[in-house]
Amino acid sequence: MAKGGSYENEIAKKLSLWFTDGKRDDIFGRSDGSGSRFTSRWKKGKKTANQHGDITFADSIGEPLINIWRFEEKTEY
């Protein structure tokens, strides 16, 4: 099983394939710092668009899903 960033990339690819009925694997990707950038800026009262979870959209067609769901990936190994 993949760990850390590799796991998040694997999930983003699977989510992309699911979202596009198997047509594309590049709609979603790992967010900057795996969501940590959003958290550190939020603590300072700053906003950071589309970086609030481990997965964000790489293509704008995925934005509606990211706007309603936050993806936090955890794996046991």
C-alpha positions, -999 to 999 in steps of 0.1 A, spaced: 0 0 0 13 35 -8 21 58 20 18 96 26 18 117 -6 19 86 -28 -13 73 -11 -30 107 -16 -20 107 -53 -34 72 -57 -67 83 -41 -68 114 -63 -64 93 -94 -91 69 -84 -114 98 -75 -108 113 -109 -116 80 -127 -148 76 -106 -158 113 -113 -154 109 -151 -167 74 -155 -132 61 -162 -123 87 -189 -97 108 -170 -73 103 -141 -62 139 -138 -91 158 -124 -80 158 -88 -46 159 -72 -28 163 -39 -32 197 -24 -2 219 -15 13 206 16 -14 180 19 -37 205 35 -12 218 60 -8 251 41 -45 258 46 -43 250 83 -13 272 90 -28 301 71 -62 296 87 -46 299 122 -33 333 111 -68 344 100 -59 340 63 -79 322 36 -64 298 11 -87 287 -17 -91 250 -26 -64 238 -2 -85 227 28 -80 190 25 -55 164 12 -72 164 -23 -80 194 -45 -90 198 -81 -65 201 -109 -91 207 -136 -120 231 -129 -146 205 -137 -137 190 -103 -143 222 -84 -180 216 -75 -171 184 -57 -142 200 -38 -165 229 -28 -189 205 -10 -165 177 2 -131 177 20 -110 147 15 -86 137 44 -67 106 35 -54 82 62 -39 48 58 -29 21 81 4 2 75 
